[in-house]
Amino acid sequence: MNINGVKEGSEHPHKSAQTFRRARAIAFLDKLMINRSALQQQLNESEIESAKQVISGELKATEAIIDEFIHMFQIHEITSDNREERR
């Protein structure tokens, strides 16, 4: 291993780091999707009628973050099914 932590003779020294970062980005996106789903479920609950406006705002903000995250990290292939569900 060299001083950068890359195995000597490796043809693609940054490939594993990129894969790791991409996996972390996808895991974070999954967490955002779970949060979005939870907010959608809360909107359908009659017990929290007084908080629906706040929850709706949080849902819109979460969806904006998801859209920006997908665009920024170019994670389009795993989100096509989830984006269709939102429509």
N, C-alpha and C positions, 0 to 999 in steps of 0.2 A: 504494500500500500504506500502511496506517496503522501506528501504532507497535506494534500487536500482530501485525504480519506478515500481516494479512488484506487481501485485495484490496478496494479501495474499491468500494462498490456491490454487493458480494457478498450474495446473499440468505441464504445459510447459511454464515456464516463458520466455524463449528465442524464442519461436515459432513466436510471433508477430514481434519481432525485426528482425528475419531472413527473414520473409515474406516481411517486409518493405524494408530491404536492397536489397532483390531479385527484388522487384518491381522497385526500383531505378536503379538497374543494367540493367534491361530489358528496362526501359525508356531511359537510356543512349545508349543502343544498338540500339534502334529504331532511336534515333537521328543520330547515326553513319550511319545507313542504309539510312536515308533521305539524308545525306551529300553525300554518295556514289552515290545515284540515281541522285542527282543534278550534280555531276561531270560527270557521264555518259551522261547526257543530254547535257552538255557543250561540250563534245567531238564531238557530232553530229552537232553542230552549225558551219556553215561555216564562220560566222562573226569573230570568234576568232581563225582562222587558225594558227596565229602566236603563240598562247599560248597553242596549243595542247600538246606539249611535256611536259610543266609544269603541265598541267591538268592531263595528263596521269600518271605522277609521283605522283601527289597528290592522284589519284585514287588508284594506287598500294599501297601507304602508308596507305590509309584509309582501304583498304581491308586487309592488314596485321594486322592493329590494331583490326579490327573486328574479324579476325580469332583468334588472341591472346586473346581477351576479351572473346570470346565464350569458348575457352579452359580453361582459368583461372577461369571463374565463372560457368563453366559447364552448359551453357545455350544452349543445343543442340536441345531440343524439339521444341522451337519456331523458330529456324533458318533453319530447313530442307527445307522449301519451298523457302526461300530467297537464300539459297546456290545453289539450283537447277537452279534458275533464272540466276545466275552468269555464269553458264557453257554454 
